[in-house]
Amino acid sequence: MGLEAGLKALALAATPAGRAGWAPWPAAPQQPATRMLDEGAAKALLAQAGIAVPHGVTATTLSELRARAAALRPPLALKGLGLTHKTEAGAVRLNLPDLAGAAEMAGVSGYLAEEMVADARAEVLVGIRRDPVYGATLTLGSGGVAAELMADTVTLVAPVTADEVAAALRRLRLWPLIDGWRGRPRGDAGAAVAAALALQSLMAARPDIREIEINPLILCGAGAVAVDALILCEGP
């Protein structure tokens, strides 16, 4: 696949310096059928793992959601559940003062309304997936709707330490923005590290989980919030 890809493979396969006895997780060559948790269920699982998520409510219909969302503080985000790429499907509406004028969304299994995050400093992608060669890989990158376009990522082989995650963050082109580029307010990089380690712990505790992706994890001045999440589990 070329010299660059070969060197990257060697780097990923190398034992991290100074970690005697390190070994990757057992490889999972089988790729069973998977099912996707809807965003509400995925965020509930992340919250149980200690990762902050927005205050929100879910419902199967918009009328039911309006009643449940009455106590939420605007501006609000409205999302359709059951879709992998909600933005492309027109199933994301942001900065809503309320849900009174919200229209139905096609092809969704339900709805999620959330309070939008204040004090956003940077958007980071954090993901972990089981790998048929390396056992599991943890990826950090520039997050948001342009994540694939930017292709600004660093991938590590699990298990990783806090120092390794912090070093990976500093390798991103996004890092100067996190670190306060030209007087911008800094984002809480430590909260991103904690979220990555929490994902690793969740994956280790749940062998049925095949992939977790948070995009974006919004870094604030203090803390970080997972505003979108995808979790794939084994099963039809």
Contacts in CASP RR format, 6 or more apart in sequence:
PFRMAT RR
TARGET T0000
AUTHOR 0000-0000-0000
METHOD contacts of the structure
MODEL  1
MGLEAGLKALALAATPAGRAGWAPWPAAPQQPATRMLDEGAAKALLAQAG
IAVPHGVTATTLSELRARAAALRPPLALKGLGLTHKTEAGAVRLNLPDLA
GAAEMAGVSGYLAEEMVADARAEVLVGIRRDPVYGATLTLGSGGVAAELM
ADTVTLVAPVTADEVAAALRRLRLWPLIDGWRGRPRGDAGAAVAAALALQ
SLMAARPDIREIEINPLILCGAGAVAVDALILCEGP
12 134 0 8 1.000
12 137 0 8 1.000
12 155 0 8 1.000
12 156 0 8 1.000
12 157 0 8 1.000
13 134 0 8 1.000
13 157 0 8 1.000
15 21 0 8 1.000
15 22 0 8 1.000
16 22 0 8 1.000
16 164 0 8 1.000
19 161 0 8 1.000
22 159 0 8 1.000
24 134 0 8 1.000
24 135 0 8 1.000
24 136 0 8 1.000
24 157 0 8 1.000
24 158 0 8 1.000
24 159 0 8 1.000
25 135 0 8 1.000
25 136 0 8 1.000
25 158 0 8 1.000
25 159 0 8 1.000
25 204 0 8 1.000
26 135 0 8 1.000
27 131 0 8 1.000
27 132 0 8 1.000
27 133 0 8 1.000
27 134 0 8 1.000
27 135 0 8 1.000
28 130 0 8 1.000
28 131 0 8 1.000
28 132 0 8 1.000
28 135 0 8 1.000
29 132 0 8 1.000
31 132 0 8 1.000
32 210 0 8 1.000
32 234 0 8 1.000
32 235 0 8 1.000
33 234 0 8 1.000
33 235 0 8 1.000
33 236 0 8 1.000
34 210 0 8 1.000
34 211 0 8 1.000
34 232 0 8 1.000
34 233 0 8 1.000
34 234 0 8 1.000
34 235 0 8 1.000
35 232 0 8 1.000
35 233 0 8 1.000
35 234 0 8 1.000
35 235 0 8 1.000
35 236 0 8 1.000
36 82 0 8 1.000
36 84 0 8 1.000
36 230 0 8 1.000
36 231 0 8 1.000
36 232 0 8 1.000
36 233 0 8 1.000
37 45 0 8 1.000
37 231 0 8 1.000
37 232 0 8 1.000
37 233 0 8 1.000
38 58 0 8 1.000
38 81 0 8 1.000
38 82 0 8 1.000
38 109 0 8 1.000
38 110 0 8 1.000
38 112 0 8 1.000
39 79 0 8 1.000
39 80 0 8 1.000
39 81 0 8 1.000
39 82 0 8 1.000
39 86 0 8 1.000
39 112 0 8 1.000
39 228 0 8 1.000
39 229 0 8 1.000
39 230 0 8 1.000
40 58 0 8 1.000
40 81 0 8 1.000
40 112 0 8 1.000
41 231 0 8 1.000
42 212 0 8 1.000
42 229 0 8 1.000
42 230 0 8 1.000
42 231 0 8 1.000
43 53 0 8 1.000
43 54 0 8 1.000
43 226 0 8 1.000
43 229 0 8 1.000
45 202 0 8 1.000
45 231 0 8 1.000
46 53 0 8 1.000
46 198 0 8 1.000
46 202 0 8 1.000
46 214 0 8 1.000
46 226 0 8 1.000
46 229 0 8 1.000
47 53 0 8 1.000
49 198 0 8 1.000
49 199 0 8 1.000
49 201 0 8 1.000
49 202 0 8 1.000
50 198 0 8 1.000
51 195 0 8 1.000
51 198 0 8 1.000
51 199 0 8 1.000
51 214 0 8 1.000
51 226 0 8 1.000
52 223 0 8 1.000
52 224 0 8 1.000
52 225 0 8 1.000
52 226 0 8 1.000
53 225 0 8 1.000
53 226 0 8 1.000
53 227 0 8 1.000
53 229 0 8 1.000
54 77 0 8 1.000
54 114 0 8 1.000
54 115 0 8 1.000
54 116 0 8 1.000
54 117 0 8 1.000
54 225 0 8 1.000
54 227 0 8 1.000
55 72 0 8 1.000
55 73 0 8 1.000
55 114 0 8 1.000
55 115 0 8 1.000
56 69 0 8 1.000
56 72 0 8 1.000
56 112 0 8 1.000
56 113 0 8 1.000
56 114 0 8 1.000
56 115 0 8 1.000
57 65 0 8 1.000
57 68 0 8 1.000
57 69 0 8 1.000
57 72 0 8 1.000
57 112 0 8 1.000
57 113 0 8 1.000
57 114 0 8 1.000
58 65 0 8 1.000
58 68 0 8 1.000
58 81 0 8 1.000
58 110 0 8 1.000
58 111 0 8 1.000
58 112 0 8 1.000
58 113 0 8 1.000
59 65 0 8 1.000
59 67 0 8 1.000
59 68 0 8 1.000
59 110 0 8 1.000
59 111 0 8 1.000
60 109 0 8 1.000
60 110 0 8 1.000
60 111 0 8 1.000
61 110 0 8 1.000
61 111 0 8 1.000
62 99 0 8 1.000
62 102 0 8 1.000
62 104 0 8 1.000
62 111 0 8 1.000
65 99 0 8 1.000
65 111 0 8 1.000
65 113 0 8 1.000
66 99 0 8 1.000
66 100 0 8 1.000
66 102 0 8 1.000
68 113 0 8 1.000
69 76 0 8 1.000
69 99 0 8 1.000
69 113 0 8 1.000
72 113 0 8 1.000
72 114 0 8 1.000
72 115 0 8 1.000
73 115 0 8 1.000
74 96 0 8 1.000
74 97 0 8 1.000
74 98 0 8 1.000
74 115 0 8 1.000
75 94 0 8 1.000
75 95 0 8 1.000
75 96 0 8 1.000
75 97 0 8 1.000
75 115 0 8 1.000
75 116 0 8 1.000
76 95 0 8 1.000
76 96 0 8 1.000
76 97 0 8 1.000
76 98 0 8 1.000
76 99 0 8 1.000
76 113 0 8 1.000
76 114 0 8 1.000
76 115 0 8 1.000
76 116 0 8 1.000
77 92 0 8 1.000
77 93 0 8 1.000
77 94 0 8 1.000
77 95 0 8 1.000
77 96 0 8 1.000
77 113 0 8 1.000
77 114 0 8 1.000
77 115 0 8 1.000
77 116 0 8 1.000
77 227 0 8 1.000
78 92 0 8 1.000
78 93 0 8 1.000
78 94 0 8 1.000
78 96 0 8 1.000
78 99 0 8 1.000
78 102 0 8 1.000
78 111 0 8 1.000
78 112 0 8 1.000
78 113 0 8 1.000
79 86 0 8 1.000
79 91 0 8 1.000
79 92 0 8 1.000
79 93 0 8 1.000
79 111 0 8 1.000
79 112 0 8 1.000
79 113 0 8 1.000
79 114 0 8 1.000
80 86 0 8 1.000
80 91 0 8 1.000
80 92 0 8 1.000
80 105 0 8 1.000
80 108 0 8 1.000
80 109 0 8 1.000
80 110 0 8 1.000
80 111 0 8 1.000
80 112 0 8 1.000
81 108 0 8 1.000
81 109 0 8 1.000
81 110 0 8 1.000
81 111 0 8 1.000
81 112 0 8 1.000
82 108 0 8 1.000
82 109 0 8 1.000
82 110 0 8 1.000
83 89 0 8 1.000
83 91 0 8 1.000
83 107 0 8 1.000
83 108 0 8 1.000
84 230 0 8 1.000
86 92 0 8 1.000
86 228 0 8 1.000
87 145 0 8 1.000
89 105 0 8 1.000
89 106 0 8 1.000
89 107 0 8 1.000
90 105 0 8 1.000
91 105 0 8 1.000
91 107 0 8 1.000
91 108 0 8 1.000
93 102 0 8 1.000
94 116 0 8 1.000
95 116 0 8 1.000
96 102 0 8 1.000
99 113 0 8 1.000
105 111 0 8 1.000
114 227 0 8 1.000
117 218 0 8 1.000
117 220 0 8 1.000
117 225 0 8 1.000
117 227 0 8 1.000
118 220 0 8 1.000
119 220 0 8 1.000
119 221 0 8 1.000
120 218 0 8 1.000
120 219 0 8 1.000
120 220 0 8 1.000
121 177 0 8 1.000
121 178 0 8 1.000
121 184 0 8 1.000
121 185 0 8 1.000
121 186 0 8 1.000
121 187 0 8 1.000
121 188 0 8 1.000
121 218 0 8 1.000
121 219 0 8 1.000
121 220 0 8 1.000
121 221 0 8 1.000
122 174 0 8 1.000
122 177 0 8 1.000
122 178 0 8 1.000
122 187 0 8 1.000
122 218 0 8 1.000
122 219 0 8 1.000
123 142 0 8 1.000
123 143 0 8 1.000
123 144 0 8 1.000
123 216 0 8 1.000
123 217 0 8 1.000
123 218 0 8 1.000
123 219 0 8 1.000
124 140 0 8 1.000
124 141 0 8 1.000
124 142 0 8 1.000
124 143 0 8 1.000
124 169 0 8 1.000
124 174 0 8 1.000
124 178 0 8 1.000
124 192 0 8 1.000
124 216 0 8 1.000
124 217 0 8 1.000
124 218 0 8 1.000
124 219 0 8 1.000
124 224 0 8 1.000
125 139 0 8 1.000
125 140 0 8 1.000
125 141 0 8 1.000
125 142 0 8 1.000
125 143 0 8 1.000
125 144 0 8 1.000
125 147 0 8 1.000
125 153 0 8 1.000
125 213 0 8 1.000
125 214 0 8 1.000
125 215 0 8 1.000
125 216 0 8 1.000
125 217 0 8 1.000
126 138 0 8 1.000
126 139 0 8 1.000
126 140 0 8 1.000
126 141 0 8 1.000
126 192 0 8 1.000
126 195 0 8 1.000
126 196 0 8 1.000
126 199 0 8 1.000
126 213 0 8 1.000
126 214 0 8 1.000
126 215 0 8 1.000
126 217 0 8 1.000
127 138 0 8 1.000
127 139 0 8 1.000
127 140 0 8 1.000
127 196 0 8 1.000
127 199 0 8 1.000
127 211 0 8 1.000
127 212 0 8 1.000
127 213 0 8 1.000
127 214 0 8 1.000
127 215 0 8 1.000
128 136 0 8 1.000
128 137 0 8 1.000
128 138 0 8 1.000
128 139 0 8 1.000
128 158 0 8 1.000
128 196 0 8 1.000
128 199 0 8 1.000
128 200 0 8 1.000
128 203 0 8 1.000
128 211 0 8 1.000
128 212 0 8 1.000
129 136 0 8 1.000
129 137 0 8 1.000
129 139 0 8 1.000
129 210 0 8 1.000
129 211 0 8 1.000
129 212 0 8 1.000
129 213 0 8 1.000
130 136 0 8 1.000
130 203 0 8 1.000
130 209 0 8 1.000
130 210 0 8 1.000
130 211 0 8 1.000
131 137 0 8 1.000
134 157 0 8 1.000
134 158 0 8 1.000
135 157 0 8 1.000
135 158 0 8 1.000
136 157 0 8 1.000
136 158 0 8 1.000
136 200 0 8 1.000
136 203 0 8 1.000
137 155 0 8 1.000
137 156 0 8 1.000
137 157 0 8 1.000
137 158 0 8 1.000
138 155 0 8 1.000
138 156 0 8 1.000
138 157 0 8 1.000
138 158 0 8 1.000
138 160 0 8 1.000
138 165 0 8 1.000
138 196 0 8 1.000
138 199 0 8 1.000
138 200 0 8 1.000
139 153 0 8 1.000
139 154 0 8 1.000
139 155 0 8 1.000
139 156 0 8 1.000
140 153 0 8 1.000
140 154 0 8 1.000
140 156 0 8 1.000
140 165 0 8 1.000
140 168 0 8 1.000
140 169 0 8 1.000
140 172 0 8 1.000
140 192 0 8 1.000
140 196 0 8 1.000
141 147 0 8 1.000
141 152 0 8 1.000
141 153 0 8 1.000
141 154 0 8 1.000
141 172 0 8 1.000
141 174 0 8 1.000
142 150 0 8 1.000
142 152 0 8 1.000
142 153 0 8 1.000
142 172 0 8 1.000
142 173 0 8 1.000
142 174 0 8 1.000
143 150 0 8 1.000
143 174 0 8 1.000
143 215 0 8 1.000
143 216 0 8 1.000
143 217 0 8 1.000
144 215 0 8 1.000
144 216 0 8 1.000
147 215 0 8 1.000
147 216 0 8 1.000
150 173 0 8 1.000
152 172 0 8 1.000
152 173 0 8 1.000
152 174 0 8 1.000
153 172 0 8 1.000
154 168 0 8 1.000
154 169 0 8 1.000
154 171 0 8 1.000
154 172 0 8 1.000
156 164 0 8 1.000
156 165 0 8 1.000
156 168 0 8 1.000
158 200 0 8 1.000
158 203 0 8 1.000
159 200 0 8 1.000
159 204 0 8 1.000
160 196 0 8 1.000
160 197 0 8 1.000
160 200 0 8 1.000
162 193 0 8 1.000
162 194 0 8 1.000
162 197 0 8 1.000
165 192 0 8 1.000
165 193 0 8 1.000
165 196 0 8 1.000
165 197 0 8 1.000
166 189 0 8 1.000
166 190 0 8 1.000
166 193 0 8 1.000
169 175 0 8 1.000
169 178 0 8 1.000
169 189 0 8 1.000
169 192 0 8 1.000
169 193 0 8 1.000
172 178 0 8 1.000
177 184 0 8 1.000
178 186 0 8 1.000
178 187 0 8 1.000
178 189 0 8 1.000
178 192 0 8 1.000
178 219 0 8 1.000
179 186 0 8 1.000
179 187 0 8 1.000
179 189 0 8 1.000
180 186 0 8 1.000
180 187 0 8 1.000
185 221 0 8 1.000
186 221 0 8 1.000
187 219 0 8 1.000
187 220 0 8 1.000
187 221 0 8 1.000
188 219 0 8 1.000
188 220 0 8 1.000
188 221 0 8 1.000
188 222 0 8 1.000
188 223 0 8 1.000
188 224 0 8 1.000
189 219 0 8 1.000
190 223 0 8 1.000
190 224 0 8 1.000
191 219 0 8 1.000
191 220 0 8 1.000
191 222 0 8 1.000
191 223 0 8 1.000
191 224 0 8 1.000
192 217 0 8 1.000
192 219 0 8 1.000
192 224 0 8 1.000
194 224 0 8 1.000
195 214 0 8 1.000
195 217 0 8 1.000
195 224 0 8 1.000
195 226 0 8 1.000
199 212 0 8 1.000
199 214 0 8 1.000
202 209 0 8 1.000
202 212 0 8 1.000
203 209 0 8 1.000
203 212 0 8 1.000
206 233 0 8 1.000
208 233 0 8 1.000
208 234 0 8 1.000
208 235 0 8 1.000
209 231 0 8 1.000
209 232 0 8 1.000
209 233 0 8 1.000
209 234 0 8 1.000
210 232 0 8 1.000
210 233 0 8 1.000
210 234 0 8 1.000
211 230 0 8 1.000
211 231 0 8 1.000
211 232 0 8 1.000
212 229 0 8 1.000
212 230 0 8 1.000
212 231 0 8 1.000
212 232 0 8 1.000
213 229 0 8 1.000
213 230 0 8 1.000
213 231 0 8 1.000
214 226 0 8 1.000
214 228 0 8 1.000
214 229 0 8 1.000
215 228 0 8 1.000
215 230 0 8 1.000
216 227 0 8 1.000
216 228 0 8 1.000
217 224 0 8 1.000
217 225 0 8 1.000
217 226 0 8 1.000
217 227 0 8 1.000
218 224 0 8 1.000
218 225 0 8 1.000
218 226 0 8 1.000
218 227 0 8 1.000
END
